[in-house]
């Protein structure tokens, strides 16, 4: 007689459920750019969505409370001169959004209370320092007004957005940086790169502390931290172009704790980890499904739970903060799925018979909206874990003061065609004058020599 052991877990029966059309954000124009990004990010109030636009770069700011069909003339944030490649919402101020672009610059934006009613063209801060297009941007998880960016100039830069200054600059990458992620307390950074290597950086020492070969496939790779576990999760492709993952110890990147092939699909996988539940979500670009796993501390370290299935492929995805999940319905996670013309909320719920009482076993204290450190504290060498809050009494976002930059960085003014021609004529005249002066001196030298 055979018996089957069933693993005990309160998250074993999590299920994902899509939204009705009227509960989605419809009639949108998500970016079709081939650059690998999540296309969307969210805080407690807004979602920022990369927008398909011509003649410059734009993104939309969606009020999460306003669902349904959006107008064709939806107001946009339009201050970049080329495609916006990545966006990030501040975890500490719902009105602050960062963007980076093919134009080589970063921008910090203040979203007015109530959202956009017209196009927003003027940032509150400019991030000037990269020499080529900027592909990723992430806010620090515990320190206020600190962000990290990476660029096709192969550098990683840490910025103080109050002053617009590059405070730390980390070289050492040999190709395009594909993903950049802070660890739980923001003391380390992990990167994956087109040179097929993964690296752990100490940002304040401005150095790479470890690196190793990642997945050997030629397609894109991503890496994230597994929260308090302190380990890393790397997704990519094998030599045979199978999608695969590995779990890594930051002190021994070259020897994976475990690794496994996932499937033979071709879309880059977007990984997301929920530190509160230990759940890992994998969403492939071009797929309609989202696989989810429970991460544990003992072998085999990862357990497949189930998958959300849909016939609509996703262009991008991200998860909203736990603070705006519906705890009364045991919603432990909520994703925003980007498709051709829509952003669809996907709810991940633990089934419970009694939901009148707060389910503290599945809703431990979670990271709240207040920073644990100032930017100056972090740059001086301090570290701190996120400040945790309970969701038992619900969460009410606090309206914070608008972000104000101490100094706004200035970029070099771009000349008009008329100004370029005028400058060219001035330079021609200057060259002609100098050539004439040199001819006179040469003649004088010959005269004296004769």
C-alpha positions in Angstrom: 0.0 0.0 0.0 1.5 3.3 -1.0 1.0 6.6 0.7 1.6 10.1 -0.5 3.0 12.8 1.7 1.2 16.2 1.3 3.4 19.2 2.2 1.9 21.4 4.9 1.6 25.0 3.9 -1.0 27.7 4.4 -0.2 29.1 0.9 -0.6 25.7 -0.9 -4.0 26.6 -2.2 -3.4 30.2 -3.4 -5.3 30.8 -6.6 -5.1 33.7 -9.1 -8.1 35.4 -10.6 -8.3 38.0 -13.4 -10.6 41.0 -13.4 -13.8 41.7 -15.4 -13.3 44.2 -18.2 -15.1 47.0 -16.2 -12.6 46.5 -13.4 -9.5 46.9 -15.7 -7.8 50.0 -17.1 -8.8 50.0 -20.7 -8.1 51.9 -24.0 -4.4 52.4 -23.1 -1.4 52.4 -25.4 1.4 50.5 -23.7 4.9 50.8 -25.2 5.9 48.1 -27.7 9.6 48.8 -27.2 11.8 45.7 -27.4 13.8 46.9 -24.4 13.2 44.5 -21.5 11.3 46.2 -18.7 8.2 45.5 -16.7 6.4 48.3 -18.6 4.5 49.3 -15.4 5.1 50.1 -11.7 2.8 51.1 -8.9 2.5 52.5 -5.5 -0.4 52.9 -3.1 -2.2 55.4 -5.3 -0.9 55.4 -8.9 0.4 53.1 -11.6 2.9 54.4 -14.1 2.7 52.8 -17.6 5.3 53.2 -20.4 3.4 54.7 -23.4 3.7 54.1 -27.1 4.6 57.5 -28.5 6.5 59.1 -31.4 8.8 62.1 -31.4 9.8 61.7 -27.7 9.2 59.5 -24.7 6.1 59.4 -22.5 4.4 57.5 -19.8 0.9 57.6 -18.4 -0.1 57.9 -14.7 -3.2 55.9 -13.8 -5.2 56.5 -10.7 -5.7 53.0 -9.3 -9.2 54.0 -8.1 -10.3 55.0 -11.6 -11.1 51.9 -13.5 -12.8 51.4 -16.9 -12.2 52.9 -20.3 -9.7 55.8 -20.5 -10.0 58.6 -23.0 -7.9 58.6 -26.2 -6.3 61.9 -25.1 -5.2 60.6 -21.7 -2.7 63.1 -20.2 0.9 62.0 -20.3 4.2 62.7 -18.7 6.2 63.8 -21.7 9.5 65.4 -20.7 12.0 63.0 -22.4 13.4 63.5 -26.0 13.4 59.7 -26.7 11.6 56.5 -25.6 11.2 56.0 -21.9 12.8 52.7 -21.1 12.0 52.2 -17.4 10.0 53.8 -14.6 9.9 53.5 -10.8 7.4 54.7 -8.2 8.8 56.0 -4.9 7.9 53.6 -2.0 7.8 56.6 0.4 5.9 59.3 -1.5 3.0 58.3 -3.8 3.4 61.5 -5.9 7.0 60.9 -6.9 7.9 58.9 -10.0 11.4 58.4 -11.6 11.9 57.7 -15.3 14.9 56.9 -17.5 15.2 57.1 -21.3 17.1 56.5 -24.5 18.0 60.2 -24.4 20.6 59.3 -21.7 18.8 61.2 -18.9 16.8 60.4 -15.8 13.9 62.5 -14.6 12.1 62.9 -11.3 8.4 63.9 -11.4 5.9 65.2 -9.0 2.3 64.0 -9.8 -0.2 66.7 -8.6 -2.8 65.7 -6.1 -5.7 64.1 -7.9 -3.6 62.9 -10.8 -2.8 64.5 -14.2 -5.4 66.7 -15.9 -3.0 67.8 -18.6 0.4 66.8 -20.0 3.3 67.1 -17.6 6.5 68.3 -19.3 8.6 69.8 -16.5 10.4 67.5 -14.0 11.3 68.5 -10.5 14.8 67.0 -11.0 17.1 66.0 -13.8 19.6 63.2 -13.6 22.5 64.0 -15.8 25.6 61.8 -15.9 25.2 58.8 -18.1 26.8 58.9 -21.5 24.3 56.6 -23.3 20.8 55.5 -23.0 19.6 54.6 -19.4 17.8 51.3 -19.1 16.9 50.7 -15.5 15.9 52.7 -12.4 15.1 51.5 -8.9 14.3 53.4 -5.7 16.3 52.4 -2.6 14.0 50.1 -0.4 14.7 51.8 3.0 16.5 55.2 2.4 14.7 58.3 1.2 15.5 60.0 -2.1 18.1 57.5 -3.3 17.9 55.7 -6.6 20.1 53.4 -8.7 20.3 53.5 -12.5 22.2 51.5 -15.1 23.1 52.5 -18.7 24.4 51.1 -21.9 27.6 53.0 -21.0 28.1 49.9 -18.8 28.0 51.8 -15.5 25.8 51.6 -12.4 25.2 55.0 -10.7 23.6 55.9 -7.3 21.9 59.3 -7.1 20.8 61.7 -4.5 17.7 63.0 -6.2 17.4 66.0 -3.9 20.6 67.4 -5.4 20.5 65.6 -8.7 24.1 64.4 -8.1 25.8 61.1 -8.9 27.0 60.2 -5.4 28.5 56.7 -6.3 29.6 55.3 -9.6 30.3 51.6 -10.1 32.2 50.4 -13.2 33.2 46.9 -14.1 30.5 45.6 -16.4 31.6 44.5 -19.9 28.2 44.7 -21.7 24.7 45.9 -21.4 23.3 45.6 -17.9 19.9 43.8 -18.1 18.6 44.0 -14.6 19.5 45.8 -11.3 18.1 45.0 -7.9 18.6 46.2 -4.3 18.6 43.6 -1.5 16.2 43.8 1.3 17.9 46.6 3.3 19.6 48.2 0.3 23.2 47.4 1.4 24.0 45.4 -1.8 23.0 45.4 -5.4 22.7 42.4 -7.8 23.0 42.7 -11.6 22.6 40.5 -14.6 24.4 41.4 -17.8 24.5 40.6 -21.5 28.0 39.2 -21.0 26.2 36.3 -19.3 27.5 37.1 -15.9 25.8 37.9 -12.7 27.4 40.2 -10.1 26.9 41.4 -6.6 28.0 45.1 -5.9 28.8 46.9 -2.8 27.5 50.4 -3.9 29.2 52.4 -1.1 32.5 50.8 -1.8 31.9 51.3 -5.5 33.1 47.8 -6.3 32.0 44.4 -7.5 32.3 42.0 -4.6 31.5 38.8 -6.5 30.7 37.7 -10.0 30.1 34.4 -11.8 28.8 33.0 -15.0 25.0 33.1 -15.2 22.7 31.2 -17.5 24.5 30.5 -20.8 21.7 31.3 -23.3 21.9 34.4 -25.5 18.5 35.8 -24.6 17.8 38.1 -21.7 18.4 37.3 -18.0 17.1 38.8 -14.8 18.1 38.5 -11.1 16.3 39.3 -7.9 17.0 39.0 -4.2 14.8 36.6 -2.1 14.1 39.1 0.7 15.2 38.1 4.2 16.6 34.8 2.9 19.5 36.8 1.5 19.8 34.4 -1.5 19.4 35.3 -5.2 17.1 34.0 -7.9 18.3 34.2 -11.5 16.2 33.4 -14.5 17.4 33.1 -18.1 18.0 30.6 -20.9 20.1 27.5 -21.3 22.3 26.7 -24.2 19.4 24.8 -25.8 17.2 28.0 -25.3 15.1 26.4 -22.5 13.9 28.9 -19.9 15.6 28.0 -16.6 16.2 29.3 -13.1 18.9 29.0 -10.4 19.0 29.9 -6.7 22.3 31.4 -5.5 24.3 32.2 -2.4 25.7 35.7 -2.7 29.1 34.5 -1.3 29.4 31.6 -3.8 27.7 32.7 -7.0 29.5 30.1 -9.2 27.9 27.1 -7.5 24.0 27.3 -7.6 22.2 26.0 -4.6 19.7 24.5 -7.1 18.8 25.0 -10.7 16.2 23.7 -13.1 14.7 24.1 -16.5 11.2 25.6 -16.7 10.0 25.1 -20.3 10.9 25.8 -23.9 9.0 29.1 -24.4 10.9 32.1 -25.8 9.7 35.0 -23.7 11.9 36.6 -21.0 10.7 35.7 -17.5 9.8 38.5 -15.1 10.4 37.3 -11.5 8.7 38.8 -8.4 9.2 37.8 -4.8 6.8 38.5 -1.8 8.9 38.5 1.3 5.8 38.4 3.6 4.6 35.0 2.3 7.7 33.6 0.7 5.9 33.3 -2.6 7.7 33.7 -5.9 5.8 34.6 -9.1 7.2 34.0 -12.6 5.5 35.7 -15.6 6.9 35.2 -19.1 6.6 37.9 -21.7 4.2 36.7 -24.4 2.8 34.1 -22.0 -0.7 34.2 -20.7 0.1 32.3 -17.5 1.8 33.2 -14.2 3.5 30.4 -12.3 3.9 30.7 -8.5 6.1 28.9 -6.1 6.7 28.8 -2.4 10.3 29.4 -1.3 11.6 27.5 1.8 14.9 27.3 3.7 15.4 23.6 3.2 16.0 21.4 0.2 14.6 21.5 -2.4 14.2 25.2 -1.5 11.4 25.8 -4.1 8.0 24.2 -4.4 5.7 24.7 -7.3 2.2 25.7 -6.1 0.1 26.4 -9.1 -0.4 28.8 -12.1 -2.8 31.5 -13.2 -3.8 30.8 -16.8 -5.1 33.3 -19.4 -5.4 33.3 -23.1 -4.2 37.0 -23.3 -0.4 37.4 -23.5 1.3 39.8 -21.2 3.7 42.6 -22.4 4.7 43.4 -18.9 3.7 43.1 -15.3 4.4 44.3 -11.7 2.9 43.9 -8.3 1.2 46.6 -6.2 2.3 47.2 -2.6 0.9 44.7 0.0 -0.7 47.8 1.8 -3.4 48.1 -0.9 -4.3 44.4 -1.1 -7.8 43.4 0.1 -7.1 41.7 3.4 -10.8 41.1 4.1 -10.8 38.8 1.1 -7.4 37.2 2.0 -5.8 38.8 -1.1 -2.1 38.2 -0.4 -0.8 39.7 -3.7 -2.1 41.7 -6.6 -0.4 42.0 -10.0 -1.0 44.5 -12.8 -0.8 42.7 -16.1 0.0 44.8 -19.2 -1.6 43.6 -22.5 -2.0 45.3 -25.9 -4.5 48.0 -24.8 -5.2 47.3 -21.2 -3.8 46.9 -17.7 -5.6 44.1 -15.8 -5.4 43.5 -12.0 -4.9 39.8 -11.1 -5.7 38.9 -7.5 -3.9 36.1 -5.7 -6.0 34.8 -2.8 -5.8 32.3 0.0 -9.2 30.5 0.3 -10.6 30.8 3.9 -14.0 29.9 5.2 -14.0 32.6 7.8 -12.7 36.0 6.7 -14.5 38.3 9.1 -11.5 38.1 11.4 -8.1 39.4 10.4 -6.0 36.5 9.2 -2.7 37.3 10.9 -1.1 34.0 9.9 -1.1 35.0 6.2 -0.7 38.8 6.8 2.5 39.3 8.9 3.7 42.9 9.4 4.7 44.3 6.0 6.9 47.1 4.7 5.2 50.4 5.2 5.4 53.8 3.5 7.9 55.5 5.7 11.7 55.4 5.1 14.0 53.9 7.7 16.9 56.2 6.8 17.5 59.5 5.2 19.6 59.5 2.1 22.5 61.2 4.0 22.4 58.4 6.6 22.7 55.7 4.0 25.5 57.4 2.1 27.4 57.8 5.4 27.3 54.0 5.8 24.2 53.2 7.8 21.8 50.4 7.0 18.3 49.6 8.3 15.6 47.1 7.5 12.2 48.4 6.3 9.8 49.8 8.9 7.0 47.3 9.2 3.3 48.0 9.8 0.3 45.8 10.6 -2.6 45.6 8.2 -5.1 44.5 10.9 -6.8 47.9 11.1 -6.5 48.6 7.4 -4.1 51.0 5.7 -4.9 54.6 4.9 -2.3 56.4 2.7 -1.0 59.6 4.2 -0.7 62.5 1.8 2.9 63.7 1.9 4.4 67.0 0.9 5.4 67.4 -2.7 9.1 66.5 -3.3 11.2 69.6 -3.6 14.7 69.4 -5.1 17.5 71.3 -3.3 19.2 72.0 -6.6 17.9 71.2 -10.0 20.7 69.9 -12.3 20.9 71.7 -15.7 21.7 70.0 -18.9 23.4 71.6 -21.8 21.0 73.6 -24.0 20.3 72.0 -27.3 20.9 74.6 -30.1 18.4 75.2 -32.8 19.3 74.7 -36.5 19.7 78.5 -36.9 22.0 78.7 -33.9 24.1 75.8 -35.1 24.6 77.6 -38.5 25.5 80.9 -36.8 28.0 79.1 -34.6 29.5 77.3 -37.6 30.0 80.6 -39.5 31.7 82.1 -36.4 34.0 79.2 -36.3 34.8 79.4 -40.0 35.7 83.1 -39.7 37.9 82.3 -36.6 39.7 79.5 -38.5 40.3 81.9 -41.5 41.7 84.6 -39.2 44.1 82.2 -37.5 45.3 80.8 -40.9 46.0 84.3 -42.1 47.9 85.1 -38.9 50.0 81.9 -39.3 50.8 82.8 -43.0 52.0 86.3 -41.8 54.3 84.7 -39.2 55.6 82.1 -41.7 56.5 85.0 -44.1 58.2 87.0 -41.3 60.2 83.9 -40.3 61.4 83.4 -43.9 62.3 87.1 -44.1 64.4 87.0 -41.0 66.1 83.8 -42.1 67.0 85.3 -45.5 
